[in-house]
Amino acid sequence: MQKFRVEITEIAESDVQEIFDYIAKDKPSAANKWIEEIEHQISSLEKFPLRCPVIDESQEIGREYRHIVYGDYRTIFRVDRQKVIILRVIHGSRLIVHT
């Protein structure tokens, strides 16, 4: 089975921290559950990242990006050979711009 190396950009790490902090203000236990699931989803991309759908914005950007969704949030990434690059973790109502 092919295994991909997963890399997380600084902006994606910052996204995760900001979302965690926002959720934790009112519900610390929910924030902990959220971050555990995001970490689980990201690590799951080591296997079969192409199972995730291509995002609609890919046509506008001109590059294939995919996402995995948890609750209201999307983890947006691209696959580059044997590597998965996590670009953003954003609210599902937001669209990405060229990254």
ROMARKE-162766 format. One record per residue: residue number from 1; x, y, z negated of N, C-alpha, C in turn. Coordinates in Angstrom, 1 decimal. Example, Ala and Ser with C-alpha at 12.3 -4.5 7.8 and 13.67 -1.06 7.14 Angstrom:
# residues 2
<pos = 1	nx = 13.2	ny = -5.7	nz = -7.8	cax = 12.3	cay = -4.5	caz = -7.8	cx = 13.2	cy = -3.3	cz = -7.8> $
<pos = 2	nx = 12.8	ny = -2.2	nz = -7.1	cax = 13.7	cay = -1.1	caz = -7.1	cx = 12.9	cy = 0.0	cz = -7.9> $
***
This chain:
# residues 99
<pos = 1	nx = 0.8	ny = -1.2	nz = 0.0	cax = 0.0	cay = 0.0	caz = 0.0	cx = 0.9	cy = 1.2	cz = 0.0> $
<pos = 2	nx = 0.5	ny = 2.2	nz = 0.8	cax = 1.3	cay = 3.4	caz = 1.0	cx = 1.0	cy = 4.3	cz = -0.3> $
<pos = 3	nx = 2.1	ny = 4.9	nz = -0.8	cax = 1.9	cay = 5.8	caz = -2.0	cx = 2.4	cy = 7.1	cz = -1.6> $
<pos = 4	nx = 1.6	ny = 8.1	nz = -1.9	cax = 2.0	cay = 9.5	caz = -1.6	cx = 2.5	cy = 10.2	cz = -2.9> $
<pos = 5	nx = 3.4	ny = 11.1	nz = -2.6	cax = 4.0	cay = 12.0	caz = -3.7	cx = 3.0	cy = 13.2	cz = -3.8> $
<pos = 6	nx = 2.6	ny = 13.5	nz = -5.0	cax = 1.7	cay = 14.6	caz = -5.2	cx = 2.4	cy = 15.8	cz = -5.8> $
<pos = 7	nx = 2.3	ny = 16.9	nz = -5.2	cax = 3.0	cay = 18.1	caz = -5.7	cx = 1.9	cy = 19.2	cz = -5.9> $
<pos = 8	nx = 2.1	ny = 20.0	nz = -7.0	cax = 1.1	cay = 21.0	caz = -7.3	cx = 1.8	cy = 22.4	cz = -7.2> $
<pos = 9	nx = 1.2	ny = 23.2	nz = -6.4	cax = 1.7	cay = 24.6	caz = -6.3	cx = 1.5	cy = 25.4	cz = -7.6> $
<pos = 10	nx = 2.3	ny = 26.4	nz = -7.7	cax = 2.2	cay = 27.3	caz = -8.9	cx = 0.8	cy = 27.9	cz = -9.0> $
<pos = 11	nx = 0.3	ny = 28.3	nz = -7.9	cax = -1.0	cay = 29.0	caz = -7.9	cx = -2.1	cy = 28.0	cz = -8.3> $
<pos = 12	nx = -2.0	ny = 26.7	nz = -7.9	cax = -2.9	cay = 25.7	caz = -8.3	cx = -2.8	cy = 25.4	cz = -9.8> $
<pos = 13	nx = -1.6	ny = 25.4	nz = -10.4	cax = -1.4	cay = 25.3	caz = -11.8	cx = -2.0	cy = 26.4	cz = -12.5> $
<pos = 14	nx = -1.9	ny = 27.6	nz = -12.0	cax = -2.5	cay = 28.8	caz = -12.6	cx = -4.0	cy = 28.7	cz = -12.5> $
<pos = 15	nx = -4.5	ny = 28.3	nz = -11.4	cax = -6.0	cay = 28.1	caz = -11.3	cx = -6.5	cy = 27.2	cz = -12.4> $
<pos = 16	nx = -5.8	ny = 26.1	nz = -12.6	cax = -6.3	cay = 25.1	caz = -13.6	cx = -6.2	cy = 25.7	cz = -15.0> $
<pos = 17	nx = -5.2	ny = 26.4	nz = -15.3	cax = -5.1	cay = 27.1	caz = -16.6	cx = -6.2	cy = 28.1	cz = -16.8> $
<pos = 18	nx = -6.4	ny = 28.9	nz = -15.8	cax = -7.5	cay = 29.9	caz = -15.9	cx = -8.9	cy = 29.3	cz = -16.1> $
<pos = 19	nx = -9.2	ny = 28.3	nz = -15.4	cax = -10.5	cay = 27.6	caz = -15.5	cx = -10.6	cy = 27.0	cz = -16.9> $
<pos = 20	nx = -9.5	ny = 26.3	nz = -17.3	cax = -9.5	cay = 25.7	caz = -18.6	cx = -9.8	cy = 26.7	cz = -19.7> $
<pos = 21	nx = -9.1	ny = 27.8	nz = -19.7	cax = -9.2	cay = 28.9	caz = -20.7	cx = -10.7	cy = 29.4	cz = -20.7> $
<pos = 22	nx = -11.2	ny = 29.6	nz = -19.5	cax = -12.6	cay = 30.1	caz = -19.3	cx = -13.6	cy = 29.2	cz = -20.0> $
<pos = 23	nx = -13.5	ny = 27.9	nz = -19.7	cax = -14.4	cay = 26.9	caz = -20.2	cx = -14.2	cy = 26.8	cz = -21.7> $
<pos = 24	nx = -13.0	ny = 26.8	nz = -22.2	cax = -12.6	cay = 26.6	caz = -23.6	cx = -13.1	cy = 27.7	cz = -24.5> $
<pos = 25	nx = -13.4	ny = 28.9	nz = -24.0	cax = -13.9	cay = 30.0	caz = -24.8	cx = -15.2	cy = 29.6	cz = -25.5> $
<pos = 26	nx = -16.1	ny = 28.9	nz = -24.8	cax = -17.4	cay = 28.5	caz = -25.3	cx = -17.4	cy = 27.1	cz = -25.7> $
<pos = 27	nx = -16.7	ny = 26.2	nz = -25.0	cax = -16.8	cay = 24.8	caz = -25.2	cx = -15.5	cy = 24.1	cz = -25.1> $
<pos = 28	nx = -14.7	ny = 24.1	nz = -26.2	cax = -13.4	cay = 23.5	caz = -26.1	cx = -13.4	cy = 22.0	cz = -25.7> $
<pos = 29	nx = -14.4	ny = 21.2	nz = -26.2	cax = -14.4	cay = 19.8	caz = -25.9	cx = -14.7	cy = 19.6	cz = -24.4> $
<pos = 30	nx = -15.6	ny = 20.5	nz = -23.8	cax = -15.9	cay = 20.4	caz = -22.4	cx = -14.6	cy = 20.7	cz = -21.6> $
<pos = 31	nx = -13.8	ny = 21.7	nz = -22.1	cax = -12.6	cay = 22.1	caz = -21.4	cx = -11.6	cy = 20.9	cz = -21.4> $
<pos = 32	nx = -11.5	ny = 20.2	nz = -22.5	cax = -10.6	cay = 19.1	caz = -22.5	cx = -11.1	cy = 18.0	cz = -21.6> $
<pos = 33	nx = -12.4	ny = 17.7	nz = -21.6	cax = -12.9	cay = 16.7	caz = -20.6	cx = -12.7	cy = 17.1	cz = -19.2> $
<pos = 34	nx = -12.9	ny = 18.4	nz = -18.9	cax = -12.7	cay = 18.9	caz = -17.5	cx = -11.2	cy = 18.7	cz = -17.1> $
<pos = 35	nx = -10.3	ny = 19.1	nz = -17.9	cax = -8.9	cay = 19.0	caz = -17.5	cx = -8.4	cy = 17.5	cz = -17.4> $
<pos = 36	nx = -8.9	ny = 16.7	nz = -18.2	cax = -8.6	cay = 15.2	caz = -18.1	cx = -9.1	cy = 14.7	cz = -16.8> $
<pos = 37	nx = -10.3	ny = 15.1	nz = -16.4	cax = -10.8	cay = 14.6	caz = -15.1	cx = -10.1	cy = 15.2	cz = -13.9> $
<pos = 38	nx = -9.7	ny = 16.5	nz = -14.0	cax = -9.0	cay = 17.1	caz = -12.9	cx = -7.6	cy = 16.4	cz = -12.7> $
<pos = 39	nx = -7.0	ny = 16.1	nz = -13.9	cax = -5.7	cay = 15.4	caz = -13.8	cx = -5.8	cy = 14.0	cz = -13.2> $
<pos = 40	nx = -6.9	ny = 13.3	nz = -13.6	cax = -7.2	cay = 12.0	caz = -13.1	cx = -7.4	cy = 12.0	cz = -11.6> $
<pos = 41	nx = -8.2	ny = 13.0	nz = -11.1	cax = -8.5	cay = 13.1	caz = -9.7	cx = -7.2	cy = 13.4	cz = -8.9> $
<pos = 42	nx = -6.4	ny = 14.3	nz = -9.4	cax = -5.1	cay = 14.7	caz = -8.8	cx = -4.2	cy = 13.5	cz = -8.7> $
<pos = 43	nx = -4.1	ny = 12.7	nz = -9.8	cax = -3.2	cay = 11.6	caz = -9.7	cx = -3.8	cy = 10.5	cz = -8.8> $
<pos = 44	nx = -5.1	ny = 10.4	nz = -8.6	cax = -5.7	cay = 9.4	caz = -7.7	cx = -5.3	cy = 9.7	cz = -6.3> $
<pos = 45	nx = -4.9	ny = 10.9	nz = -6.0	cax = -4.5	cay = 11.2	caz = -4.6	cx = -3.2	cy = 10.5	cz = -4.2> $
<pos = 46	nx = -2.5	ny = 9.9	nz = -5.1	cax = -1.3	cay = 9.1	caz = -4.8	cx = -1.7	cy = 8.0	cz = -3.8> $
<pos = 47	nx = -2.9	ny = 7.5	nz = -3.9	cax = -3.5	cay = 6.5	caz = -3.1	cx = -4.7	cy = 7.0	cz = -2.3> $
<pos = 48	nx = -4.7	ny = 6.8	nz = -1.1	cax = -5.8	cay = 7.1	caz = -0.2	cx = -6.3	cy = 8.6	cz = -0.2> $
<pos = 49	nx = -5.4	ny = 9.6	nz = -0.1	cax = -5.9	cay = 10.9	caz = -0.1	cx = -6.8	cy = 11.3	cz = 1.1> $
<pos = 50	nx = -6.6	ny = 10.5	nz = 2.2	cax = -7.4	cay = 10.7	caz = 3.4	cx = -8.9	cy = 10.3	cz = 3.2> $
<pos = 51	nx = -9.2	ny = 9.7	nz = 2.1	cax = -10.6	cay = 9.4	caz = 1.8	cx = -11.4	cy = 10.7	cz = 1.5> $
<pos = 52	nx = -10.8	ny = 11.7	nz = 1.2	cax = -11.4	cay = 13.0	caz = 0.8	cx = -11.8	cy = 13.7	cz = 2.1> $
<pos = 53	nx = -12.9	ny = 14.4	nz = 2.1	cax = -13.4	cay = 15.1	caz = 3.4	cx = -12.5	cy = 16.3	cz = 3.7> $
<pos = 54	nx = -12.4	ny = 16.6	nz = 5.0	cax = -11.8	cay = 17.8	caz = 5.5	cx = -12.8	cy = 19.0	cz = 5.2> $
<pos = 55	nx = -12.2	ny = 20.1	nz = 4.7	cax = -13.1	cay = 21.2	caz = 4.3	cx = -13.5	cy = 22.0	cz = 5.5> $
<pos = 56	nx = -14.7	ny = 22.7	nz = 5.4	cax = -15.2	cay = 23.5	caz = 6.5	cx = -14.2	cy = 24.6	cz = 7.0> $
<pos = 57	nx = -13.5	ny = 25.2	nz = 6.0	cax = -12.6	cay = 26.3	caz = 6.3	cx = -11.5	cy = 25.9	cz = 7.2> $
<pos = 58	nx = -11.2	ny = 24.6	nz = 7.3	cax = -10.1	cay = 24.1	caz = 8.1	cx = -10.1	cy = 24.7	cz = 9.6> $
<pos = 59	nx = -11.3	ny = 24.7	nz = 10.1	cax = -11.4	cay = 25.2	caz = 11.5	cx = -10.9	cy = 26.6	cz = 11.6> $
<pos = 60	nx = -11.3	ny = 27.5	nz = 10.7	cax = -11.0	cay = 28.9	caz = 10.7	cx = -9.5	cy = 29.1	cz = 10.5> $
<pos = 61	nx = -8.9	ny = 28.3	nz = 9.6	cax = -7.5	cay = 28.4	caz = 9.2	cx = -6.6	cy = 27.8	cz = 10.3> $
<pos = 62	nx = -7.1	ny = 26.8	nz = 10.9	cax = -6.3	cay = 26.1	caz = 12.0	cx = -5.4	cy = 25.1	cz = 11.4> $
<pos = 63	nx = -5.7	ny = 24.6	nz = 10.3	cax = -4.9	cay = 23.5	caz = 9.6	cx = -5.8	cy = 22.6	cz = 8.8> $
<pos = 64	nx = -5.5	ny = 21.4	nz = 8.8	cax = -6.4	cay = 20.4	caz = 8.1	cx = -6.2	cy = 20.5	cz = 6.6> $
<pos = 65	nx = -7.2	ny = 20.9	nz = 5.9	cax = -7.2	cay = 20.8	caz = 4.4	cx = -8.3	cy = 19.9	cz = 4.0> $
<pos = 66	nx = -8.1	ny = 19.3	nz = 2.9	cax = -9.1	cay = 18.4	caz = 2.3	cx = -9.5	cy = 18.9	cz = 0.9> $
<pos = 67	nx = -10.5	ny = 18.3	nz = 0.3	cax = -10.8	cay = 18.6	caz = -1.1	cx = -11.4	cy = 17.4	cz = -1.8> $
<pos = 68	nx = -11.3	ny = 17.5	nz = -3.1	cax = -12.0	cay = 16.5	caz = -4.0	cx = -12.7	cy = 17.4	cz = -5.0> $
<pos = 69	nx = -13.9	ny = 17.0	nz = -5.3	cax = -14.8	cay = 17.8	caz = -6.1	cx = -15.1	cy = 17.2	cz = -7.4> $
<pos = 70	nx = -15.1	ny = 18.1	nz = -8.4	cax = -15.5	cay = 17.6	caz = -9.8	cx = -16.4	cy = 18.7	cz = -10.4> $
<pos = 71	nx = -17.6	ny = 18.4	nz = -10.6	cax = -18.6	cay = 19.4	caz = -11.1	cx = -18.7	cy = 20.6	cz = -10.2> $
<pos = 72	nx = -18.4	ny = 21.8	nz = -10.7	cax = -18.5	cay = 23.0	caz = -9.8	cx = -17.2	cy = 23.4	cz = -9.2> $
<pos = 73	nx = -16.1	ny = 22.5	nz = -9.3	cax = -14.8	cay = 22.9	caz = -8.8	cx = -14.3	cy = 22.0	cz = -7.8> $
<pos = 74	nx = -13.5	ny = 22.6	nz = -6.8	cax = -12.9	cay = 21.9	caz = -5.7	cx = -11.4	cy = 22.0	cz = -5.9> $
<pos = 75	nx = -10.7	ny = 20.8	nz = -5.8	cax = -9.3	cay = 20.8	caz = -5.7	cx = -8.9	cy = 20.7	cz = -4.2> $
<pos = 76	nx = -8.3	ny = 21.7	nz = -3.7	cax = -8.0	cay = 21.8	caz = -2.3	cx = -6.5	cy = 21.4	cz = -2.0> $
<pos = 77	nx = -6.3	ny = 20.5	nz = -1.0	cax = -5.0	cay = 20.0	caz = -0.8	cx = -4.8	cy = 19.7	cz = 0.7> $
<pos = 78	nx = -3.5	ny = 19.5	nz = 1.1	cax = -3.2	cay = 19.1	caz = 2.4	cx = -2.3	cy = 17.9	cz = 2.3> $
<pos = 79	nx = -2.3	ny = 17.1	nz = 3.3	cax = -1.5	cay = 15.9	caz = 3.4	cx = -0.4	cy = 16.2	cz = 4.4> $
<pos = 80	nx = 0.9	ny = 16.0	nz = 4.0	cax = 2.0	cay = 16.2	caz = 4.9	cx = 2.9	cy = 15.0	cz = 4.8> $
<pos = 81	nx = 2.7	ny = 14.1	nz = 5.8	cax = 3.4	cay = 12.8	caz = 5.8	cx = 3.2	cy = 12.0	cz = 4.6> $
<pos = 82	nx = 4.2	ny = 11.9	nz = 3.7	cax = 4.0	cay = 11.1	caz = 2.5	cx = 3.7	cy = 11.9	cz = 1.2> $
<pos = 83	nx = 3.3	ny = 13.1	nz = 1.5	cax = 3.2	cay = 14.1	caz = 0.4	cx = 1.8	cy = 14.7	cz = 0.4> $
<pos = 84	nx = 1.2	ny = 14.9	nz = -0.8	cax = 0.0	cay = 15.6	caz = -1.0	cx = 0.3	cy = 16.9	cz = -1.7> $
<pos = 85	nx = -0.1	ny = 18.0	nz = -1.2	cax = 0.2	cay = 19.3	caz = -1.8	cx = -1.1	cy = 19.9	cz = -2.3> $
<pos = 86	nx = -1.2	ny = 20.0	nz = -3.6	cax = -2.4	cay = 20.7	caz = -4.2	cx = -2.2	cy = 22.2	cz = -4.1> $
<pos = 87	nx = -3.1	ny = 22.8	nz = -3.3	cax = -3.0	cay = 24.2	caz = -3.1	cx = -3.8	cy = 25.1	cz = -4.0> $
<pos = 88	nx = -5.0	ny = 24.7	nz = -4.3	cax = -5.9	cay = 25.6	caz = -5.1	cx = -6.8	cy = 24.7	cz = -5.9> $
<pos = 89	nx = -7.3	ny = 25.1	nz = -7.0	cax = -8.4	cay = 24.6	caz = -7.7	cx = -9.3	cy = 25.7	cz = -8.0> $
<pos = 90	nx = -10.5	ny = 25.7	nz = -7.3	cax = -11.4	cay = 26.9	caz = -7.3	cx = -12.8	cy = 26.5	cz = -7.5> $
<pos = 91	nx = -13.6	ny = 27.5	nz = -7.9	cax = -15.1	cay = 27.2	caz = -8.0	cx = -15.6	cy = 26.8	cz = -6.6> $
<pos = 92	nx = -16.6	ny = 25.9	nz = -6.6	cax = -17.1	cay = 25.4	caz = -5.3	cx = -17.8	cy = 26.4	cz = -4.5> $
<pos = 93	nx = -18.2	ny = 27.6	nz = -5.0	cax = -18.8	cay = 28.6	caz = -4.2	cx = -17.8	cy = 29.5	cz = -3.5> $
<pos = 94	nx = -16.6	ny = 29.4	nz = -3.9	cax = -15.5	cay = 30.2	caz = -3.2	cx = -15.0	cy = 29.5	cz = -2.0> $
<pos = 95	nx = -14.6	ny = 30.3	nz = -1.0	cax = -13.9	cay = 29.8	caz = 0.2	cx = -12.5	cy = 30.1	cz = 0.0> $
<pos = 96	nx = -11.6	ny = 29.3	nz = 0.6	cax = -10.2	cay = 29.7	caz = 0.6	cx = -9.8	cy = 30.5	cz = 1.7> $
<pos = 97	nx = -8.7	ny = 31.2	nz = 1.6	cax = -8.1	cay = 32.0	caz = 2.7	cx = -6.8	cy = 31.2	cz = 3.0> $
<pos = 98	nx = -6.2	ny = 31.6	nz = 4.1	cax = -5.0	cay = 30.9	caz = 4.5	cx = -3.9	cy = 30.8	cz = 3.4> $
<pos = 99	nx = -3.5	ny = 29.6	nz = 3.1	cax = -2.5	cay = 29.4	caz = 2.0	cx = -1.2	cy = 28.9	cz = 2.6> $
***
